[in-house]
C-alpha cells in the first residue's frame, strides 16, 4: 500500500516480515532500514510481523528496503502477500535427548554470533539437572511443605 503525498513525493509503505522472534530482531531491522536515505518514521511490530515506514522512492527504491531486510536473514513481502519463511527448523531430539538445529537460511540471523539468546549454556543437560531446574524443584518442595 502506498499513499503519495503530492508536495513531498513520499510514500507510506508496509511489509510483512517473517523470522523475527524477539525484540532484538525487530530492533536490528528497524536500525538497518532507518539508515537508508529517504526513509523515515520506521516502525517494526514484532507480534504482527509488520514493517511500516515513509519512503522517498527517489532516494531509495522499495527493492532496496526489501534487500536490506533479506540481507539480515528475514523474509519480507509487501502487505497482503505471505513472506517466504526463513530461519530454523524446530529442534529434533536425538536418542540421548540432544538437540539438533538445522539452519535453512543464511548464517546472518539466528545462530550467528551476533544473535544471542540465553541458550543452552548447561551443556545439554536435562532441565532438572540444571541449577535452575533444581531451584524450581526446591521451590516446589517448599511450597508443598508450606
C-alpha positions as CSV (number, residue, x, y, z in Angstrom):
1,X,0.0,0.0,0.0
2,X,1.4,3.4,-0.9
3,X,0.0,6.7,-0.3
4,X,1.7,9.5,-2.2
5,X,1.8,13.0,-0.7
6,X,1.9,15.4,-3.7
7,X,4.1,18.1,-2.0
8,X,6.8,15.6,-0.7
9,X,6.5,12.7,-3.1
10,X,6.9,10.3,-0.2
11,X,5.0,7.0,0.1
12,X,3.7,5.2,3.2
13,X,4.8,1.6,2.8
14,X,4.1,-1.6,4.7
15,X,5.6,-5.1,4.5
16,X,5.1,-8.4,6.3
17,X,8.4,-9.7,7.8
18,X,8.9,-13.3,8.9
19,X,11.6,-14.8,11.1
20,X,11.5,-12.3,14.0
21,X,11.2,-13.8,17.4
22,X,12.5,-11.2,19.8
23,X,12.9,-7.5,20.4
24,X,16.5,-7.6,19.2
25,X,15.3,-8.9,15.8
26,X,12.9,-6.1,15.4
27,X,15.5,-3.6,16.6
28,X,18.0,-4.9,14.1
29,X,15.6,-4.5,11.2
30,X,14.5,-1.0,12.4
31,X,18.1,0.2,12.8
32,X,19.2,-1.1,9.4
33,X,16.2,0.3,7.4
34,X,16.3,3.6,9.2
35,X,19.9,4.2,8.0
36,X,18.8,4.1,4.3
37,X,18.5,7.6,2.7
38,X,14.9,8.8,2.2
39,X,13.5,6.5,4.9
40,X,11.6,8.0,7.9
41,X,9.0,7.0,10.5
42,X,10.2,3.4,10.7
43,X,8.0,1.1,12.8
44,X,8.6,-2.6,13.3
45,X,5.9,-4.6,15.1
46,X,7.2,-7.9,16.3
47,X,3.9,-9.6,17.1
48,X,2.2,-8.5,13.9
49,X,5.3,-9.1,11.9
50,X,5.0,-5.7,10.2
51,X,7.4,-3.1,8.9
52,X,5.9,0.3,8.3
53,X,7.8,3.4,7.1
54,X,7.6,6.5,5.0
55,X,9.8,6.3,1.9
56,X,11.1,8.8,-0.6
57,X,11.4,6.4,-3.6
58,X,13.6,9.0,-5.5
59,X,16.3,8.3,-2.9
60,X,15.7,4.6,-2.1
61,X,13.5,2.2,-4.0
62,X,11.3,-0.4,-2.3
63,X,13.6,-3.1,-3.6
64,X,16.5,-1.7,-1.6
65,X,14.4,-1.8,1.6
66,X,13.5,-5.4,0.8
67,X,17.1,-6.4,0.0
68,X,18.3,-4.8,3.3
69,X,15.8,-6.9,5.4
70,X,16.6,-10.1,3.4
71,X,20.4,-9.5,3.9
72,X,19.7,-9.6,7.7
73,X,18.2,-13.1,7.3
74,X,14.5,-12.4,7.4
75,X,11.7,-13.0,4.9
76,X,9.8,-9.9,3.6
77,X,6.9,-9.4,1.3
78,X,4.6,-6.4,0.5
79,X,1.5,-6.1,2.8
80,X,-1.1,-8.7,1.8
81,X,1.4,-11.3,0.5
82,X,3.0,-14.0,2.6
83,X,6.7,-13.6,3.0
84,X,9.0,-16.6,2.5
85,X,9.7,-18.3,5.8
86,X,13.4,-18.2,6.6
87,X,15.4,-19.4,9.5
88,X,15.4,-22.6,11.5
89,X,13.5,-25.8,11.6
90,X,12.3,-26.9,15.1
91,X,14.9,-28.8,17.0
92,X,14.7,-32.6,16.9
93,X,15.5,-34.7,19.9
94,X,18.1,-37.5,19.3
95,X,18.3,-40.8,21.1
96,X,20.2,-39.2,24.0
97,X,18.0,-36.1,24.3
98,X,20.5,-33.9,22.4
99,X,19.0,-31.3,20.2
100,X,20.0,-30.8,16.6
101,X,19.2,-27.5,15.0
102,X,19.1,-27.3,11.2
103,X,19.8,-23.9,9.7
104,X,17.9,-23.5,6.4
105,X,18.7,-19.8,5.9
106,X,21.8,-17.7,5.7
107,X,24.1,-17.5,8.7
108,X,23.2,-13.9,9.4
109,X,20.2,-14.2,11.7
110,X,19.6,-16.8,14.4
111,X,22.6,-19.0,15.2
112,X,25.2,-16.4,14.2
113,X,27.5,-14.8,16.7
114,X,25.6,-11.5,16.6
115,X,22.2,-13.0,17.6
116,X,22.4,-14.4,21.1
117,X,19.6,-15.5,23.4
118,X,20.5,-17.1,26.7
119,X,20.8,-20.5,25.1
120,X,21.9,-23.9,26.4
121,X,24.9,-22.9,28.5
122,X,24.3,-26.0,30.6
123,X,26.0,-28.4,28.2
124,X,22.8,-30.2,27.1
125,X,21.7,-31.4,30.5
126,X,18.0,-32.3,31.1
127,X,16.1,-29.4,32.7
128,X,16.0,-31.0,36.2
129,X,19.8,-31.5,36.1
130,X,20.5,-27.7,35.7
131,X,20.9,-25.2,38.6
132,X,17.6,-23.5,37.6
133,X,15.8,-26.9,37.4
134,X,17.0,-27.8,40.9
135,X,15.8,-24.4,42.1
136,X,12.4,-25.0,40.6
137,X,12.2,-28.4,42.3
138,X,13.3,-27.0,45.6
139,X,10.8,-24.1,45.4
140,X,8.1,-26.6,44.7
141,X,9.0,-28.7,47.7
142,X,9.0,-25.6,49.9
143,X,5.5,-24.7,48.6
144,X,4.3,-28.2,49.3
145,X,5.6,-28.1,52.9
146,X,4.0,-24.7,53.5
